[in-house]
C-alpha cells in the first residue's frame, strides 16, 4: 500500500492544538514572523492522512460501547514480530524458538502511552537511585 506524504491537509479547527493555539490570545505559542509558516512538531499530532486500513480498524472498534486498557494478545505480538521479520529481517520462529536474531514476545515491551515508554526507557538505561536530568519544557 502506498501512502500520501505530499498532500497538505488543512488542520485549522480540526482538533489540532499545534495549529489552533498558535497566535491565539493567551497562548504560549506566538504567531510566526511574517513570511514564515507554522511547523507543528508535536509527538502525537501528525499532518499526514491516516492510512485507510487504520481508520477502518478504529471505526470497527468504536462500534463497541466500552473502552479501556488491554493486555496485548497473541495477535498483537504476531503483528509486531511479523512486521519486524519482514521489514528488518528479525529471524523467524522455529518450533517456538527464535532463529538467530529472532524476536520473541518476551522481547517486546508494551506501553499504552509516551510517558510509559519514557519510563521504560529510563528503567532500562538507569539503576534505582540514579539521577535523571529532564529537559524543560517537557510533557505536562
C-alpha positions as CSV (number, residue, x, y, z in Angstrom):
1,X,0.0,0.0,0.0
2,X,1.3,3.5,-0.9
3,X,0.8,6.4,1.4
4,X,0.4,10.1,0.5
5,X,3.0,12.1,2.2
6,X,2.8,15.1,-0.1
7,X,-0.8,16.4,0.2
8,X,-1.3,19.4,2.5
9,X,-4.3,18.8,4.8
10,X,-6.0,21.8,6.4
11,X,-5.9,21.2,10.1
12,X,-7.3,24.5,11.5
13,X,-10.3,23.8,13.6
14,X,-9.9,20.0,13.3
15,X,-8.6,19.1,16.8
16,X,-5.0,20.2,16.2
17,X,-3.8,22.3,19.1
18,X,-0.4,22.6,17.4
19,X,-2.2,24.7,14.8
20,X,-5.2,26.1,16.6
21,X,-3.3,27.6,19.6
22,X,-0.6,29.4,17.5
23,X,-1.0,33.2,17.8
24,X,-4.2,33.0,19.9
25,X,-4.6,35.4,22.8
26,X,-3.1,33.9,26.0
27,X,-1.4,31.0,24.1
28,X,2.2,30.2,24.8
29,X,2.7,29.7,21.1
30,X,3.3,33.0,19.3
31,X,2.4,33.5,15.7
32,X,5.4,33.1,13.3
33,X,7.1,36.1,11.8
34,X,5.8,37.5,8.5
35,X,6.8,35.2,5.6
36,X,7.1,32.1,7.8
37,X,4.7,29.2,8.3
38,X,3.8,27.3,11.4
39,X,5.6,23.9,11.5
40,X,4.0,21.9,14.3
41,X,6.2,19.2,15.8
42,X,4.1,17.6,18.5
43,X,4.6,13.9,19.5
44,X,1.1,12.7,18.8
45,X,-0.2,15.1,16.1
46,X,0.6,14.3,12.5
47,X,-0.1,16.2,9.3
48,X,-0.3,13.1,7.2
49,X,-3.6,11.3,6.5
50,X,-4.1,8.2,8.5
51,X,-3.9,5.0,6.3
52,X,-7.4,3.8,5.4
53,X,-6.8,0.4,7.0
54,X,-6.2,2.1,10.3
55,X,-9.3,4.3,10.0
56,X,-11.4,1.2,9.2
57,X,-10.0,-0.7,12.3
58,X,-10.7,2.3,14.6
59,X,-14.2,2.6,13.2
60,X,-14.9,-1.1,13.7
61,X,-13.6,-0.9,17.3
62,X,-15.7,2.2,18.0
63,X,-18.8,0.2,17.4
64,X,-18.4,-1.4,20.8
65,X,-19.6,1.0,23.5
66,X,-17.0,0.3,26.2
67,X,-13.3,1.3,26.2
68,X,-10.4,0.6,28.5
69,X,-6.8,-0.6,28.7
70,X,-5.9,-4.0,27.5
71,X,-3.3,-6.7,27.7
72,X,-1.6,-7.4,24.4
73,X,-2.9,-10.5,22.7
74,X,-1.0,-13.2,20.7
75,X,-2.3,-11.4,17.6
76,X,-0.6,-8.2,18.8
77,X,2.8,-9.9,19.3
78,X,2.4,-11.8,15.9
79,X,1.8,-8.5,14.2
80,X,4.9,-6.9,15.8
81,X,7.2,-9.9,15.2
82,X,5.9,-10.4,11.7
83,X,6.5,-6.7,10.8
84,X,10.0,-6.8,12.3
85,X,10.8,-10.0,10.3
86,X,9.5,-8.6,7.0
87,X,10.8,-5.1,7.5
88,X,14.1,-5.7,9.4
89,X,14.9,-9.4,8.8
90,X,14.5,-10.3,12.5
91,X,14.7,-14.1,12.3
92,X,11.7,-16.4,12.0
93,X,10.4,-18.6,14.7
94,X,11.4,-22.3,14.6
95,X,9.4,-24.6,16.8
96,X,8.6,-21.8,19.3
97,X,12.3,-20.7,19.5
98,X,13.7,-17.7,17.7
99,X,16.2,-18.2,15.0
100,X,19.4,-16.2,15.3
101,X,18.4,-12.6,15.6
102,X,14.8,-13.6,16.1
103,X,12.2,-11.7,18.0
104,X,10.0,-13.3,20.6
105,X,7.0,-11.8,22.5
106,X,9.1,-11.7,25.7
107,X,11.5,-9.3,23.9
108,X,8.7,-6.8,23.3
109,X,7.6,-4.3,25.9
110,X,4.1,-2.9,25.7
111,X,3.3,0.7,26.7
112,X,0.0,2.5,26.2
113,X,1.4,6.0,26.1
114,X,4.5,8.1,25.6
115,X,5.2,8.7,29.3
116,X,5.1,4.9,30.0
117,X,7.6,4.5,27.1
118,X,9.9,7.1,28.6
119,X,9.7,5.5,32.0
120,X,10.5,2.0,30.4
121,X,13.5,3.5,28.6
122,X,14.8,5.1,31.8
123,X,14.4,1.8,33.7
124,X,16.4,0.0,31.0
125,X,19.2,2.6,31.0
126,X,19.4,3.5,34.7
127,X,19.6,1.8,38.0
128,X,17.3,2.6,41.0
129,X,18.6,5.8,42.7
130,X,20.4,7.1,39.5
131,X,19.9,10.7,38.8
132,X,18.0,11.6,35.6
133,X,18.0,15.1,34.1
134,X,14.9,16.0,32.1
135,X,14.9,19.0,29.7
136,X,12.3,21.7,30.0
137,X,9.8,22.2,28.7
138,X,8.7,18.6,28.5
139,X,5.3,16.9,28.9
140,X,2.8,18.5,31.2
